[in-house]
């Protein structure tokens, strides 16, 4: 059930306690990919996971602005602080749980959200009347060339929304991009912002991600999400007993 399209009476008749909350970002993805890449991919994977899951799941509206100050040098990028982001996620889950949807999977499409999501999911599960876990689609697939606006995200967009990929800018994206994320010395990243190491915000080769690969990535990510939904639906989420 998609809350955006449902009525309150539809929701009142819903007999599940399981929900997904897509989260993403509105940020630069190079000259060829849209600012909404992270939320578009999170929503698509969440929707497919809900559709393929054997049971009812509530799909909440996406949170489309995340922890993305590292891209602030590029026009159009929006961001909130980690504290604000955690508060929005926590209070969104609180409103879901108020209506009985107290098992929530946070379906994430943005790397900058990962740390904050893990922290707030723990806070929700320990202190609120809900259980939450984060799911980041690119952490759930077998690939090591994620980048940023690179092969994986471009492949997924070419599969999901080819109309939004500026194919005539792919060569420029490659030429102005960086081969890896940051400037590493002694296992430490010296760069805090993407503009410090990438001229146009791209990391990786977007030309290496075609629609066929995007289809494979999508199916792999959705299958992983369905498996997680099954585990969350079946899990005993009661508070563990204190030891000692």
Short mmCIF file of the C-alpha atoms (twelve columns), coordinates in Angstrom:
data_MODEL
# 
_entry.id   MODEL 
# 
loop_
_atom_site.group_PDB 
_atom_site.id 
_atom_site.type_symbol 
_atom_site.label_atom_id 
_atom_site.label_alt_id 
_atom_site.label_comp_id 
_atom_site.label_asym_id 
_atom_site.label_seq_id 
_atom_site.Cartn_x 
_atom_site.Cartn_y 
_atom_site.Cartn_z 
_atom_site.pdbx_PDB_model_num 
ATOM 1   C CA . UNK A 1   0.000  0.000   0.000   1 
ATOM 2   C CA . UNK A 2   1.409  3.357   -1.085  1 
ATOM 3   C CA . UNK A 3   0.450  5.984   1.494   1 
ATOM 4   C CA . UNK A 4   0.635  8.746   -1.102  1 
ATOM 5   C CA . UNK A 5   -2.184 7.173   -3.132  1 
ATOM 6   C CA . UNK A 6   -4.163 5.606   -0.256  1 
ATOM 7   C CA . UNK A 7   -7.003 7.146   1.734   1 
ATOM 8   C CA . UNK A 8   -7.086 7.072   5.513   1 
ATOM 9   C CA . UNK A 9   -9.867 4.512   5.361   1 
ATOM 10  C CA . UNK A 10  -7.656 2.292   3.197   1 
ATOM 11  C CA . UNK A 11  -4.955 2.549   5.831   1 
ATOM 12  C CA . UNK A 12  -7.422 1.791   8.613   1 
ATOM 13  C CA . UNK A 13  -8.252 -1.505  6.909   1 
ATOM 14  C CA . UNK A 14  -4.579 -2.447  6.467   1 
ATOM 15  C CA . UNK A 15  -3.579 -5.512  8.488   1 
ATOM 16  C CA . UNK A 16  0.203  -5.372  8.456   1 
ATOM 17  C CA . UNK A 17  2.814  -3.987  10.822  1 
ATOM 18  C CA . UNK A 18  5.534  -3.826  8.140   1 
ATOM 19  C CA . UNK A 19  6.557  -0.665  6.287   1 
ATOM 20  C CA . UNK A 20  9.298  0.618   4.037   1 
ATOM 21  C CA . UNK A 21  10.558 4.196   4.138   1 
ATOM 22  C CA . UNK A 22  12.690 5.172   1.109   1 
ATOM 23  C CA . UNK A 23  15.423 7.723   1.799   1 
ATOM 24  C CA . UNK A 24  17.764 9.348   -0.661  1 
ATOM 25  C CA . UNK A 25  19.237 12.709  -1.522  1 
ATOM 26  C CA . UNK A 26  18.962 15.638  -3.892  1 
ATOM 27  C CA . UNK A 27  22.541 16.184  -4.987  1 
ATOM 28  C CA . UNK A 28  24.841 16.413  -7.957  1 
ATOM 29  C CA . UNK A 29  25.559 13.261  -9.925  1 
ATOM 30  C CA . UNK A 30  27.792 14.763  -12.553 1 
ATOM 31  C CA . UNK A 31  26.707 16.492  -15.766 1 
ATOM 32  C CA . UNK A 32  24.868 13.438  -17.090 1 
ATOM 33  C CA . UNK A 33  22.672 12.142  -14.239 1 
ATOM 34  C CA . UNK A 34  19.821 13.864  -12.359 1 
ATOM 35  C CA . UNK A 35  20.048 15.418  -8.921  1 
ATOM 36  C CA . UNK A 36  17.337 13.022  -7.783  1 
ATOM 37  C CA . UNK A 37  19.265 9.849   -8.646  1 
ATOM 38  C CA . UNK A 38  19.504 8.577   -5.074  1 
ATOM 39  C CA . UNK A 39  15.843 8.998   -4.227  1 
ATOM 40  C CA . UNK A 40  14.666 7.690   -7.624  1 
ATOM 41  C CA . UNK A 41  16.649 4.480   -7.214  1 
ATOM 42  C CA . UNK A 42  15.616 4.029   -3.571  1 
ATOM 43  C CA . UNK A 43  11.950 4.453   -4.484  1 
ATOM 44  C CA . UNK A 44  12.132 2.056   -7.426  1 
ATOM 45  C CA . UNK A 45  13.815 -0.664  -5.378  1 
ATOM 46  C CA . UNK A 46  11.409 -0.137  -2.472  1 
ATOM 47  C CA . UNK A 47  8.387  -0.354  -4.780  1 
ATOM 48  C CA . UNK A 48  9.615  -3.524  -6.455  1 
ATOM 49  C CA . UNK A 49  10.430 -5.068  -3.077  1 
ATOM 50  C CA . UNK A 50  6.923  -4.330  -1.827  1 
ATOM 51  C CA . UNK A 51  5.426  -5.797  -4.993  1 
ATOM 52  C CA . UNK A 52  7.472  -9.006  -4.836  1 
ATOM 53  C CA . UNK A 53  7.092  -9.585  -1.088  1 
ATOM 54  C CA . UNK A 54  4.528  -12.239 -0.230  1 
ATOM 55  C CA . UNK A 55  2.401  -10.132 2.060   1 
ATOM 56  C CA . UNK A 56  1.243  -6.595  2.625   1 
ATOM 57  C CA . UNK A 57  3.729  -3.764  3.149   1 
ATOM 58  C CA . UNK A 58  3.064  -0.079  3.642   1 
ATOM 59  C CA . UNK A 59  5.196  2.169   1.453   1 
ATOM 60  C CA . UNK A 60  5.774  5.582   3.033   1 
ATOM 61  C CA . UNK A 61  6.611  8.725   1.030   1 
ATOM 62  C CA . UNK A 62  10.327 9.128   0.417   1 
ATOM 63  C CA . UNK A 63  12.631 11.449  2.301   1 
ATOM 64  C CA . UNK A 64  14.383 13.179  -0.579  1 
ATOM 65  C CA . UNK A 65  16.937 15.411  1.170   1 
ATOM 66  C CA . UNK A 66  19.743 13.770  3.089   1 
ATOM 67  C CA . UNK A 67  23.249 14.176  4.480   1 
ATOM 68  C CA . UNK A 68  24.964 15.576  1.394   1 
ATOM 69  C CA . UNK A 69  26.971 18.663  2.338   1 
ATOM 70  C CA . UNK A 70  30.002 17.023  0.734   1 
ATOM 71  C CA . UNK A 71  28.478 17.950  -2.644  1 
ATOM 72  C CA . UNK A 72  27.631 21.562  -1.774  1 
ATOM 73  C CA . UNK A 73  30.002 23.049  -4.367  1 
ATOM 74  C CA . UNK A 74  27.720 21.857  -7.177  1 
ATOM 75  C CA . UNK A 75  24.552 23.887  -7.920  1 
ATOM 76  C CA . UNK A 76  21.229 22.285  -7.085  1 
ATOM 77  C CA . UNK A 77  22.563 20.109  -4.280  1 
ATOM 78  C CA . UNK A 78  20.485 20.241  -1.094  1 
ATOM 79  C CA . UNK A 79  21.382 18.921  2.337   1 
ATOM 80  C CA . UNK A 80  20.447 18.815  5.984   1 
ATOM 81  C CA . UNK A 81  22.640 18.195  8.989   1 
ATOM 82  C CA . UNK A 82  23.009 14.636  10.295  1 
ATOM 83  C CA . UNK A 83  21.064 15.668  13.414  1 
ATOM 84  C CA . UNK A 84  18.173 17.003  11.345  1 
ATOM 85  C CA . UNK A 85  18.191 13.959  9.092   1 
ATOM 86  C CA . UNK A 86  18.109 11.566  12.043  1 
ATOM 87  C CA . UNK A 87  15.246 13.537  13.581  1 
ATOM 88  C CA . UNK A 88  13.203 13.452  10.369  1 
ATOM 89  C CA . UNK A 89  13.726 9.713   9.985   1 
ATOM 90  C CA . UNK A 90  12.967 9.008   13.635  1 
ATOM 91  C CA . UNK A 91  9.815  11.095  13.698  1 
ATOM 92  C CA . UNK A 92  8.648  9.646   10.374  1 
ATOM 93  C CA . UNK A 93  8.992  6.161   11.828  1 
ATOM 94  C CA . UNK A 94  7.233  7.351   14.987  1 
ATOM 95  C CA . UNK A 95  4.223  8.430   12.940  1 
ATOM 96  C CA . UNK A 96  4.162  5.091   11.128  1 
ATOM 97  C CA . UNK A 97  4.356  3.157   14.378  1 
ATOM 98  C CA . UNK A 98  1.563  5.269   15.880  1 
ATOM 99  C CA . UNK A 99  -0.743 3.649   13.314  1 
ATOM 100 C CA . UNK A 100 0.615  0.171   13.960  1 
ATOM 101 C CA . UNK A 101 3.368  -0.012  11.324  1 
ATOM 102 C CA . UNK A 102 6.133  -0.603  13.810  1 
ATOM 103 C CA . UNK A 103 8.532  -2.743  11.761  1 
ATOM 104 C CA . UNK A 104 10.240 -0.404  9.308   1 
ATOM 105 C CA . UNK A 105 12.928 -0.987  6.699   1 
ATOM 106 C CA . UNK A 106 14.716 2.216   5.698   1 
ATOM 107 C CA . UNK A 107 15.506 1.760   1.984   1 
ATOM 108 C CA . UNK A 108 18.471 4.000   1.231   1 
ATOM 109 C CA . UNK A 109 20.047 5.179   -2.012  1 
ATOM 110 C CA . UNK A 110 22.706 7.625   -0.738  1 
ATOM 111 C CA . UNK A 111 26.104 6.836   0.745   1 
ATOM 112 C CA . UNK A 112 26.153 9.963   2.898   1 
ATOM 113 C CA . UNK A 113 23.097 8.725   4.790   1 
ATOM 114 C CA . UNK A 114 24.573 5.370   5.814   1 
ATOM 115 C CA . UNK A 115 26.142 6.302   9.144   1 
ATOM 116 C CA . UNK A 116 23.200 8.406   10.303  1 
ATOM 117 C CA . UNK A 117 20.707 5.708   9.315   1 
ATOM 118 C CA . UNK A 118 22.521 2.989   11.225  1 
ATOM 119 C CA . UNK A 119 22.647 5.217   14.298  1 
ATOM 120 C CA . UNK A 120 19.004 6.315   14.174  1 
ATOM 121 C CA . UNK A 121 17.759 2.782   13.504  1 
ATOM 122 C CA . UNK A 122 19.500 1.688   16.688  1 
ATOM 123 C CA . UNK A 123 17.992 4.591   18.620  1 
ATOM 124 C CA . UNK A 124 14.494 3.803   17.331  1 
ATOM 125 C CA . UNK A 125 14.782 0.112   18.120  1 
ATOM 126 C CA . UNK A 126 16.190 0.696   21.621  1 
ATOM 127 C CA . UNK A 127 14.068 3.603   22.789  1 
ATOM 128 C CA . UNK A 128 10.904 3.925   20.677  1 
ATOM 129 C CA . UNK A 129 7.880  1.738   20.130  1 
ATOM 130 C CA . UNK A 130 9.186  0.469   16.802  1 
ATOM 131 C CA . UNK A 131 11.888 -1.640  15.217  1 
ATOM 132 C CA . UNK A 132 13.902 -0.227  12.289  1 
ATOM 133 C CA . UNK A 133 16.781 -1.398  10.131  1 
ATOM 134 C CA . UNK A 134 18.590 0.355   7.263   1 
ATOM 135 C CA . UNK A 135 19.002 -1.192  3.815   1 
ATOM 136 C CA . UNK A 136 21.368 0.449   1.322   1 
ATOM 137 C CA . UNK A 137 20.918 -1.053  -2.134  1 
ATOM 138 C CA . UNK A 138 24.545 -0.772  -3.298  1 
ATOM 139 C CA . UNK A 139 25.778 -2.501  -0.134  1 
ATOM 140 C CA . UNK A 140 23.505 -5.452  -0.924  1 
ATOM 141 C CA . UNK A 141 24.924 -6.265  -4.365  1 
ATOM 142 C CA . UNK A 142 28.051 -8.018  -5.573  1 
ATOM 143 C CA . UNK A 143 29.983 -5.113  -7.089  1 
ATOM 144 C CA . UNK A 144 33.039 -3.083  -6.160  1 
ATOM 145 C CA . UNK A 145 32.795 -0.172  -8.628  1 
ATOM 146 C CA . UNK A 146 30.080 1.969   -7.077  1 
ATOM 147 C CA . UNK A 147 31.697 5.389   -7.511  1 
ATOM 148 C CA . UNK A 148 29.396 8.398   -7.733  1 
ATOM 149 C CA . UNK A 149 27.409 8.994   -10.873 1 
ATOM 150 C CA . UNK A 150 29.628 6.166   -12.078 1 
ATOM 151 C CA . UNK A 151 28.958 2.781   -13.663 1 
ATOM 152 C CA . UNK A 152 26.488 1.358   -11.133 1 
ATOM 153 C CA . UNK A 153 24.242 4.374   -10.707 1 
ATOM 154 C CA . UNK A 154 24.330 5.151   -14.424 1 
ATOM 155 C CA . UNK A 155 23.509 1.538   -15.271 1 
ATOM 156 C CA . UNK A 156 20.571 1.538   -12.884 1 
ATOM 157 C CA . UNK A 157 19.281 4.812   -14.314 1 
ATOM 158 C CA . UNK A 158 19.633 3.502   -17.860 1 
ATOM 159 C CA . UNK A 159 17.425 0.591   -16.808 1 
ATOM 160 C CA . UNK A 160 14.901 2.538   -14.742 1 
ATOM 161 C CA . UNK A 161 14.807 6.041   -16.245 1 
ATOM 162 C CA . UNK A 162 16.817 6.223   -19.477 1 
ATOM 163 C CA . UNK A 163 15.029 9.455   -20.320 1 
ATOM 164 C CA . UNK A 164 16.872 11.179  -17.469 1 
ATOM 165 C CA . UNK A 165 20.405 10.193  -18.523 1 
ATOM 166 C CA . UNK A 166 22.064 12.880  -20.670 1 
ATOM 167 C CA . UNK A 167 23.849 10.513  -23.022 1 
ATOM 168 C CA . UNK A 168 25.454 13.372  -24.938 1 
ATOM 169 C CA . UNK A 169 27.355 14.325  -21.771 1 
ATOM 170 C CA . UNK A 170 28.836 10.912  -20.952 1 
ATOM 171 C CA . UNK A 171 32.223 11.711  -22.501 1 
ATOM 172 C CA . UNK A 172 32.431 14.958  -20.526 1 
ATOM 173 C CA . UNK A 173 31.464 13.101  -17.375 1 
ATOM 174 C CA . UNK A 174 34.292 10.619  -17.918 1 
ATOM 175 C CA . UNK A 175 36.889 13.276  -18.672 1 
ATOM 176 C CA . UNK A 176 36.088 15.459  -15.675 1 
ATOM 177 C CA . UNK A 177 35.612 12.653  -13.182 1 
ATOM 178 C CA . UNK A 178 37.904 10.927  -10.711 1 
ATOM 179 C CA . UNK A 179 38.946 7.269   -10.606 1 
ATOM 180 C CA . UNK A 180 38.248 6.859   -6.891  1 
ATOM 181 C CA . UNK A 181 36.567 8.516   -3.936  1 
ATOM 182 C CA . UNK A 182 38.933 10.887  -2.158  1 
ATOM 183 C CA . UNK A 183 42.636 11.284  -1.505  1 
ATOM 184 C CA . UNK A 184 43.884 8.420   0.637   1 
ATOM 185 C CA . UNK A 185 47.042 8.344   2.776   1 
ATOM 186 C CA . UNK A 186 47.661 5.754   5.502   1 
ATOM 187 C CA . UNK A 187 44.086 4.461   5.164   1 
ATOM 188 C CA . UNK A 188 42.800 7.984   5.790   1 
ATOM 189 C CA . UNK A 189 40.755 10.040  3.330   1 
ATOM 190 C CA . UNK A 190 42.196 13.566  3.298   1 
ATOM 191 C CA . UNK A 191 39.246 14.967  1.331   1 
ATOM 192 C CA . UNK A 192 35.933 15.923  2.908   1 
ATOM 193 C CA . UNK A 193 34.203 17.219  -0.230  1 
ATOM 194 C CA . UNK A 194 33.740 15.700  -3.667  1 
ATOM 195 C CA . UNK A 195 34.914 18.900  -5.372  1 
ATOM 196 C CA . UNK A 196 38.336 18.373  -3.774  1 
ATOM 197 C CA . UNK A 197 39.084 15.431  -6.059  1 
ATOM 198 C CA . UNK A 198 36.552 15.470  -8.902  1 
ATOM 199 C CA . UNK A 199 36.161 18.356  -11.330 1 
ATOM 200 C CA . UNK A 200 32.544 17.549  -12.180 1 
ATOM 201 C CA . UNK A 201 31.496 15.388  -9.216  1 
ATOM 202 C CA . UNK A 202 31.755 12.043  -11.009 1 
ATOM 203 C CA . UNK A 203 33.685 9.101   -9.571  1 
ATOM 204 C CA . UNK A 204 34.133 6.110   -11.874 1 
ATOM 205 C CA . UNK A 205 33.304 5.582   -15.527 1 
ATOM 206 C CA . UNK A 206 29.601 6.084   -16.312 1 
ATOM 207 C CA . UNK A 207 30.086 4.639   -19.795 1 
ATOM 208 C CA . UNK A 208 30.787 1.252   -18.189 1 
ATOM 209 C CA . UNK A 209 27.230 0.881   -16.911 1 
ATOM 210 C CA . UNK A 210 24.705 -0.174  -19.537 1 
ATOM 211 C CA . UNK A 211 20.997 -0.918  -19.160 1 
ATOM 212 C CA . UNK A 212 21.523 -4.693  -19.086 1 
ATOM 213 C CA . UNK A 213 23.822 -4.370  -16.126 1 
ATOM 214 C CA . UNK A 214 21.328 -2.011  -14.540 1 
ATOM 215 C CA . UNK A 215 18.630 -4.667  -14.881 1 
ATOM 216 C CA . UNK A 216 20.861 -7.212  -13.162 1 
ATOM 217 C CA . UNK A 217 21.739 -4.790  -10.367 1 
ATOM 218 C CA . UNK A 218 18.089 -3.943  -9.868  1 
ATOM 219 C CA . UNK A 219 17.006 -7.570  -9.619  1 
ATOM 220 C CA . UNK A 220 19.834 -8.350  -7.188  1 
ATOM 221 C CA . UNK A 221 19.015 -5.387  -4.965  1 
ATOM 222 C CA . UNK A 222 15.281 -6.128  -4.969  1 
ATOM 223 C CA . UNK A 223 15.869 -9.792  -4.123  1 
ATOM 224 C CA . UNK A 224 18.032 -8.719  -1.189  1 
ATOM 225 C CA . UNK A 225 15.347 -6.326  0.011   1 
ATOM 226 C CA . UNK A 226 12.646 -9.007  -0.189  1 
ATOM 227 C CA . UNK A 227 14.823 -11.353 1.878   1 
ATOM 228 C CA . UNK A 228 15.260 -8.594  4.456   1 
ATOM 229 C CA . UNK A 229 11.522 -7.869  4.565   1 
ATOM 230 C CA . UNK A 230 10.877 -11.551 5.203   1 
ATOM 231 C CA . UNK A 231 13.407 -11.570 8.040   1 
ATOM 232 C CA . UNK A 232 12.036 -8.399  9.632   1 
ATOM 233 C CA . UNK A 233 8.447  -9.652  9.360   1 
ATOM 234 C CA . UNK A 234 9.371  -12.895 11.149  1 
ATOM 235 C CA . UNK A 235 11.804 -11.504 13.713  1 
ATOM 236 C CA . UNK A 236 11.172 -11.422 17.454  1 
ATOM 237 C CA . UNK A 237 11.695 -7.720  18.089  1 
ATOM 238 C CA . UNK A 238 11.038 -7.749  21.809  1 
ATOM 239 C CA . UNK A 239 13.686 -6.190  24.046  1 
ATOM 240 C CA . UNK A 240 16.426 -8.679  25.022  1 
ATOM 241 C CA . UNK A 241 16.678 -9.452  28.725  1 
ATOM 242 C CA . UNK A 242 19.307 -7.591  30.690  1 
ATOM 243 C CA . UNK A 243 22.249 -9.819  31.615  1 
ATOM 244 C CA . UNK A 244 23.410 -10.053 35.203  1 
# 
